[in-house]
Amino acid sequence: MDFTTQLLIAAISAGTPLLLATLGGILNERAGIIQLGAEGLMLMGAVTTCIVYIRSGNLLLALLAAIAVTAVLGMVHSFLCVTLRANQTMSGLAMTLFGSGLSAYLGKSISGLPLPGTSPKLNLSWLNGIPVIGDIFGRMDYLTWFSLLLVLVLHLLIHHTSWGLHLRAVGDSPATADVMGIRVQLIRYSYVTAGAALIGLAGADMVLAYAPTWNEGLTAGRGWIAVGLVIFARWNPLRALFCAYFFGALDSLGFRIQLLGSVVPSYFLKMIPYIVTILVLMYLGYRNRNKPSGTPESLGTPYVREQRL
């Protein structure tokens, strides 16, 4: 297997958690709610998966627990931002701090313990004879296939269904959507909760397929990269797919360069994806300074329903 194929496989493995987290962020922000709690939600999803999987040995139960815990946190974020109309940025940052601290506390008892297993792989033996394609897609795990399917489903949902039209209407002009009979609060609660659950699933994927054990601060800032990727992808699930794998490749590149005998310190190599995230956002901001950004027009703005006579 050549270097390029190995890098592509590593990019998909490292990019899948980013993809799931980015898709969750897109659902949140399409509904008009800023989601800066991705780092904390990923950590809570990861630690919940580890605790339940180690103690029960049931992978499905562990995944459901991670989804449930982060969905509850998403509902809390919804309650603060939608019902109480709290500052969405502060609520998201509080979610990150809360998730980071609570995950560190809960994970002390299982830190460093190996999981009973990893995410099962779908063995497509009929692809083995195809060069490169067989190596990449022949034995991908179920969560990776799920993320690919989810990209297609969310693209169709957002751009080709009435539900997606309602979602975009709520994110762009909740007052107009309300006048048309769309239940703004219900849609925001639903999509913010679902988005948080997807971000939690991203954390679960990290410990199941990428780093199969719990360590404090496991995500190492990937939640913040996912926040940037939502903007980089311009709130589009298909763009999110390529963006996540691109940054997954950057994340894996540092390790591959070390294997080639590079004299560059590993600390600098680990900085590559974060530096590129900043540079890309700066470039996009400059390039699109005179163009529509694609940002939901009411993103971050609480909706106050006017009294009807």
N, C-alpha and C positions, 0 to 999 in steps of 0.2 A: 504494500500500500504506500503510495507516494505521499510527499509532504502536503500537497494541496488537498488530497482526499482526506487525510487525517485532520487537517485544519477545518475542512467543511463539516466533518462529523463533530468535532469539538465545538464549532460555532453553533450548530443546531442544539447540542446539549446545553451549552452555556446560554444560548439565546432563548430557549423555551421559557424559563422563569421570567425573563424580561418581557417576552411576548405576552404571557398571561397577565402580568402586572400592567402592561401597557393597555391591553384590551379592557381590563377593569377600570383603568383611569379614563379611557375614552368613554365608557358608559357613564361614569360619574360626571364628566365635564360636558358631555353632550346634553345631559339633563340640567346643566347650568350650575353645578356644584363643584367647586375646586377640591381636588383630592391631593393633599400634601402628606397624608398619613400612610403612604404606600410602604415606607420602610418599616414602620411599626406593625402594620398588618402582615407583611411578609414574615417578620420575625415571629409573630403570634401564630401564624399558620404553620411555620416550621417547627416551633417548639411543641405545639399541640399535636402535630403529626408524630413527632418523636416519642412523646410521652405515651400517647394512646397505643402506638404501634409496638413499643417495647413492652408495655404492660399487658396488652391484649393479644398481640401477635396477629391481629386482623388488619390487613392493609385497608380494606374498604371502610372499616369503622374509623380508622385513623384519618382517612381523607374526608369522610363525612363530618368528623369532629372538627377538623381544621376549617371546613367550609362553614359549619354552624357558628363557631366562635367568632370568626372574622365577619360573618353576616350580622351577628349581634352588635359588633363594634361599628359596622356600617350603619346599622339602625340608630345607634347612639349619635353618630356623626350627622345622620339625617335629622334626628330630633333637634340637635343643636342648631343646625344650619337652616332647616326648612321651617320647623315649628317655632323655635325661639329666635330665629333670624340672627344668630350669633355670627361673628366675623368668621368667614370660612377658612381663611388662612390660619388664624389662630387655632381654630378647631382641629384642622389637619395637623398642625405642628404639635398640638397637645396629644393627638392620637399617636404620632410617631414617638414622642417622649414616653407616653404611657405604655405603648407596645414594647418599646426597647427595654424599659425598666422591668415590666412584668415578665417578659420572656426570659430575661437574665435571671430573675428570681426563681421562676418555675423550672428553668433548665438546669439548675445547680445539681440536682440529684441524678441527672442522666448525662451530664456533660462528658463527652468522649466515648460514651457507650455505643457500640455498633448496633445498627438496626437489624431486626430479624431477616430483612430482605430488602431488595430494591424494587423500583417500579418494573413490573413484568414487561417483557419485550414481545412484540408481535413479529413472529418469524415468518417472513415471506420468502420461502426457499426458491420460488420460481424467479426471483430477481437476482439470485446469486450469480448467474451466468452473464449478467450485464455489467460491463466495466463501470466503475465509479458509482453508477446508480444503485447497483446491488450492494456495494459497500455502505452507501449512505442510508438507503431506505430499507434494506433487507431485514434489519433488526432494530428498528426504532421502538422505543417504549410507548406504552399506551397513552401516557400523558402528552407526549409529543404529537402523536396522531390526533389526540383530542384537541390540542391547541390549533393544529392546522385546520381541522374541521370547524372549530369555533370561529376562526378568521372568516371563512366563507359564510357561515351562518350569520354572524354579526354584520358583515358587509351587505348581505341581502336584507337583513332586518332593518338596518338603518336607512338604506337607500332605495329599497324596493317594496316596502310594505307600509300599510297605514299606521302600524305601531311605530315604525321608524319615523314617519312623518310627524306623528304626535311628539315623539321624543325630541326631534330637531326643533319643532315649534316651541316646546317648553324651554329649550336651551336658548333659543333666539329671542322669543318674545312671549313670555309667560302670560302677560296680560291679554294679548290677542288670543292665545290658546285657551285661556279661561273663558273669554267671550264666546268662543266656538264650542264650548261645552266640554273641553278636555280637562280632566281632573289633574291639575298641576301638582298638587302636593302628593297625590298617590303615585304619579309617574316618577317624581323625584325620589320619594322613599324607595320605590321598587328598584330603580336603576342604580341608586347609590348603594343599596344593600347588595344587589347582585354584583356590582363592580367590586365592592369590598371582598365578597366571597371569592371572586376570581383572583384578586391580589393575594388572598390567603392561600389559595391553591398554588399560586406561584411559589410561595414559601415552602409549601409541601413538596413541590417538585424539586426544589433545591436539595432537600435532604434525602429524597428518594432516588434521584437520578444523577445529581451533580456532586454532592458532598454528603455521603450517607452516614452522618453522625451529627450530633448537636454540639455546637460551640457558641459561646456568647458572641454576639455581633456577627453571626454567620453570613448575613446578607452583604455586609461590607459596602454599604452604600448603593446597592443595586436598586433599591426602592427609589432613590433619588434619580438614578439614571432613567428609570421607567417614567418618572414625572417629566423628565426632559424629552423622552421618546414620544410621549403623547403630543408634545408640540412639534417635534421633528416630523412625526407622521401626519401632522395637520388633521388630527382627530379622525383618521381614516384607517379602518382595520387592515386593509390590504397593504398600505404603506407601512403599518406597524410591523407586519411580518418581515419585510426586508430590513427595516431599521433595527429590529431586535436581533436578527441573525448577523447583521453587520457589526453591531456592538458585541455580540457574542464572539465573533471572530477576533475582534480586537482584544477581548478579555482573554481568549485562549492564545493569542499570538505571543504574549509575553512569556508564557511557559514554554511554548515551542521554540522561541528564540534562545531561551536558556539551555534547552536540550541540544541546540546546535553549537554550544560552547561560547556564547556571547559573554564578553567581559563587563557588559553594562549591569550595574547592580539591580537585583530583582525588585527592589523598592521602586525604582524608576520605571521598570517594565510594567509593574502593576498599576502605575498611574496612567497608562496609555488610554484606557476607555474613558476615564474621567476627564482627561485633558481634551480628548477628541469631542466629548459631549459639549464642553464649553465652547470649543472652537466652531463646531457645527452650528450651535445655536446662535453664536455671534454672526457667522456667515449668513445664515438664513434670515436673521433679523435685518442685516444690511441689504441682502439681495431683494427681499420682499418688502422693503420699507415703504414703497409706493403702491403695493398691491394688497388686496384683501387677504388677511391672515388666515381666514378659515376658522377663527376662534368663535365659538358660540357667543352671540352678541350679549347675552345676559349672564355670562359666566361670572360668578362671584357676587352677583347682585341679588340680595334677598327679594322675594316677591311678596308685596303687601297687597292683598286683595281689597279693592275699593268696595265700599258699602253700596249695595244696590237698593234703589228705592222701589 
